[in-house]
């Protein structure tokens, strides 16, 4: 069973669809775009906000920790239980991310949205707030090809399968690869080099 699931994960990863606002892009282009958004945020003292529900919240938290620890990029997940219960109680769970983001999002920030189905209203509302502030958005979704989240990002990573386990493992794999490949990106190294020589 383990081998079978590994084969299924490999198959769905090979079918991952990467797109920008108006076209599909290659895997390497997607990696480059993702890194560029992160580098832009880091260089301009911005913050990467990462949101998700359930298993996707766990993935979002792990990615946020890696951004802070490995890449030294400020990051937040908005998962403080007091804030979440306050917003949910007063305004509804669909506003649990969008209301804080409306206050916290600033120029040079980045929003990463993780949702297996791409249909979670609180995630869609978070993306809408970011769009209204011209904040770049990166989305990770799965399930149906016409899920609404898939069309909201400046970069979208979509896994075409209706299987929570495989989509969540796929999203985790994608985000870990973004972290792990950071130091192997020539443009990242070139920029870091120029910054260090400028000091």
N, C-alpha and C positions, 0 to 999 in steps of 0.2 A: 504493500500500500504506500509506503514512504517513497519508494522509487517511482511508482505511478504518479503520485502527486508532484514529485520533482519534475517529471517529464511534462506534466500538464502545465506547471509553472513556467518551464522553459518555453513551451509552445505559446503560451499567452504573452510572454515577454517579447517573443519574436514578432508577435502581431500588434504590439503597442503602436498606437498612432500618435504622432507628434504634430502639433499645428500651432501656428502663430495666429494673429488676428484674422488673416485673410487667406491663408494657404497652409498646406501640409509642409512640414520640414523633415529633414533626415534626422536620424538618431544623433549624429555628430553635431548637426546644427542646433538641435534642441539642447544638447549638453552645453554648447558654446553660449547659447542665449541665456540659459539658466545661470551659468557662471557669470555672465556679463551683468545680469541683474543683481546678483549677490555682490559682485565687485563694486558696482556703482553705489549700492547701499552702504557698503563698508567704507569706501573712499569719502563719501559725503556725510558720514556720521549718522546714517539712518538706522532704522530698526526693522528687522524682519518679523512680521506678525504671522503666526501659523495657527490655523483653526481647523477643527475636525470634531466629529462626534463619535462616542463609543470607541471601537477599535481604531478608528481614524484619529481620535484624540490622542491615543497612545503613540501612534506613529508621528503625529504632529509634535508631541512633547519630546520624543527622541530626536527628531530632526532639529528642533529648537536647541536642545542641549548640545548637539554636535556643532551647530553654528557657533554657539557661545564658546565651547571648549576647544574645538579643533580649528575653526576658522577665525575665531576672535571677532565674530560679527554679533552685535547686540540683537537679541531675539526675545519675543514674548509669546505666550500661548493664551493668555486671558482665562486660565483655568482656576483662579482663586475661588474656592467654594463659596465664600461669603459674597463676592461680587456676582457670581453666577446665580445664586439663589435669590439675591436681591433683585437683579434685573429680571429674572424669570418670573418672580412673584409679582413684581410691579408692572411689567410690560409684556410678559409672555416669552416663552423659550425661543421663539423665532427672532427675538431682538437681543438674545444673550451675547452675541458678538458685535452686532452692528452698532448698538448704543455706545459701548466703550470705544469702539473704533472711530466713531464719529467725533469723539473728543480727543483720542490719542493719536490718530494718524496724522503725520506731518510730511511735508515735502521731503523727498529722498528716502521714504520708507518703502517697504515691499510687503505685499500680502500673498501668502501661500495658502490655498484652500484645498483640503483633502476630504473627499467624500466618495465612498464606494459607488453609490447610486447616482451622485450628481444632482439629486433632487431635494436635499435637505434645505428647508426654507431658511434656517438661520445662517447657513453657509452662503446661500444665494443673496441674502440680505447684507451679509458682510462684504461680499463682492460688489454689490450695488453701491455701498458707501464708499468703498475704495475707488470705484469708477467715477463717482461724483466728485472726488477730490483729485482725480488724475494720478492716482497711485497705481503703479504697475501690479498686475495680478498674475500669479502662476497657479494653474489648477491641475489637480490629479483626480481623475474620476474613472468610473467603469460602468458595467451593466449596459444599458441601452445607448445606441450611438447618438440619439437625439436628446440626451439628457441636457438640461439647461445650463449646468455649470460649465460644460465642455466648450461653450461658445463665449464665455465671459472673460477668458484670460488673454493676456498678451502672449502667453505660452501655455499650451494645454497638453497634458500627457494622459492619454485615454487607453484603458485596457478593455478590449471588446469581449467580455465574458460575464455571465451572470452567476457569480460564485464569490461570496463574501471572502472566503479564505484566500483564494487565489488573487483576488483584487487587492486585498489588504497586504498580502505578502509581496505582491508586485509593487505596490506603492512604497512599501518599506525598502525594497530592493533598489528602486529608482532613486529614492532620496539618499540612501546610504552611498550609492554610486556617485551621486553629486558631490558628497563630502569626500569620499575616498579618491576621486579623480581630480580634486582641486589642485593639488600640487603638481599634477602631470599636464596641466593645461598650459601650453606655451605662452599664450597671451597673458595669463595670470602671472606667470613667472616674470615675463617681460615688464609688466606694470609694477610688480613688487620691486624688481630690480631698479627701475627708474626712480621709484619713490625713495628707496634706501640711499641712492646716490645723491638725491636732492637734499638730503638732510645734512 
